[in-house]
Amino acid sequence: MPPSKPPEDELTQILTILQRMEKRDRWRTIGGFIRSVIGMIPIAIAIFLTWYTIKYGDQLLQKITTMAAQQAGKVAQQNMLQDFVDQFNTLNQKR
């Protein structure tokens, strides 16, 4: 039969192991909390964008429509001016 260790040594070992586990668990808890917060950032962004779209969606669409109409007007004006110049050049060449 192997000689048994005194109970005080066993208790000391158990306490040492528990203290190590306590430090490790504390760091794991902190790391888990930080990962959870980082994981919630995309959800918060999605919620914010949904709210913003609902609240200001009409104004956003109006701005987009206005900008598209302005761009279309510029393109049409440039085409009209180019057509005028082409017609003028063809008339000048005929004379």
Backbone torsions as a table, in degrees:
resi	resn	phi	psi	omega
1	MET	NA	126.8	-179.5
2	PRO	-69.9	148.0	178.9
3	PRO	-68.6	135.2	-179.1
4	SER	-83.5	149.8	178.3
5	LYS	-76.5	151.8	175.4
6	PRO	-65.9	148.1	-176.9
7	PRO	-60.5	-26.9	-179.0
8	GLU	-66.5	-39.0	178.6
9	ASP	-65.7	-41.1	178.7
10	GLU	-64.0	-42.5	178.4
11	LEU	-64.4	-39.1	178.6
12	THR	-63.7	-42.8	178.1
13	GLN	-62.5	-43.9	179.3
14	ILE	-61.6	-44.7	179.6
15	LEU	-63.3	-39.8	178.5
16	THR	-63.4	-45.3	178.6
17	ILE	-61.9	-43.2	179.7
18	LEU	-64.3	-37.5	178.3
19	GLN	-66.3	-40.6	177.0
20	ARG	-63.1	-42.9	179.9
21	MET	-64.2	-36.3	-179.0
22	GLU	-63.8	-44.0	178.5
23	LYS	-64.2	-45.3	-179.3
24	ARG	-63.8	-42.5	179.3
25	ASP	-66.2	-35.3	177.7
26	ARG	-62.7	-46.0	179.0
27	TRP	-65.9	-37.4	176.5
28	ARG	-63.6	-40.4	179.3
29	THR	-64.8	-43.9	178.5
30	ILE	-63.1	-44.7	179.1
31	GLY	-62.7	-41.3	177.7
32	GLY	-63.3	-39.3	178.4
33	PHE	-64.0	-44.9	-179.7
34	ILE	-63.9	-42.6	177.6
35	ARG	-62.1	-38.3	179.4
36	SER	-65.3	-42.5	179.3
37	VAL	-63.4	-44.4	178.9
38	ILE	-64.0	-36.6	178.6
39	GLY	-67.9	-24.8	-179.8
40	MET	-83.2	-14.4	-178.4
41	ILE	-59.6	-48.2	178.2
42	PRO	-62.0	-35.0	178.2
43	ILE	-65.8	-43.0	178.5
44	ALA	-63.4	-40.1	178.5
45	ILE	-64.0	-43.3	179.8
46	ALA	-63.3	-41.3	178.5
47	ILE	-64.5	-44.0	179.4
48	PHE	-62.3	-45.1	-179.4
49	LEU	-65.2	-36.4	176.8
50	THR	-64.0	-46.6	179.3
51	TRP	-62.1	-44.4	-178.7
52	TYR	-62.9	-40.9	179.6
53	THR	-65.5	-40.9	179.1
54	ILE	-66.2	-43.4	-175.2
55	LYS	-73.7	-44.0	-173.1
56	TYR	-117.3	16.9	-177.4
57	GLY	-61.6	-40.3	-179.7
58	ASP	-62.9	-44.8	179.3
59	GLN	-64.8	-38.7	178.9
60	LEU	-63.5	-45.4	178.1
61	LEU	-64.1	-38.1	179.1
62	GLN	-63.8	-42.8	178.4
63	LYS	-64.1	-42.8	179.7
64	ILE	-63.0	-42.6	179.4
65	THR	-64.1	-43.3	179.2
66	THR	-62.0	-45.0	179.8
67	MET	-64.3	-39.7	179.2
68	ALA	-65.5	-40.7	179.2
69	ALA	-65.4	-40.3	178.1
70	GLN	-63.4	-43.3	178.9
71	GLN	-64.0	-42.0	178.6
72	ALA	-63.9	-38.9	177.4
73	GLY	-63.6	-41.5	178.4
74	LYS	-63.7	-43.6	179.8
75	VAL	-64.1	-43.7	179.1
76	ALA	-63.4	-40.6	179.8
77	GLN	-65.5	-40.9	178.3
78	GLN	-64.8	-41.8	178.4
79	ASN	-65.0	-40.4	179.7
80	MET	-65.0	-42.0	178.8
81	LEU	-65.4	-41.1	178.5
82	GLN	-64.8	-41.3	176.9
83	ASP	-62.0	-40.8	179.0
84	PHE	-62.7	-44.4	179.7
85	VAL	-64.2	-41.6	178.2
86	ASP	-62.3	-43.7	178.9
87	GLN	-64.3	-42.0	179.5
88	PHE	-62.7	-42.9	179.5
89	ASN	-65.2	-40.1	179.4
90	THR	-67.2	-38.6	177.1
91	LEU	-66.0	-40.5	179.0
92	ASN	-65.4	-36.5	-179.5
93	GLN	-70.1	-32.3	179.5
94	LYS	-69.7	-30.9	-176.7
95	ARG	-79.5	NA	NA
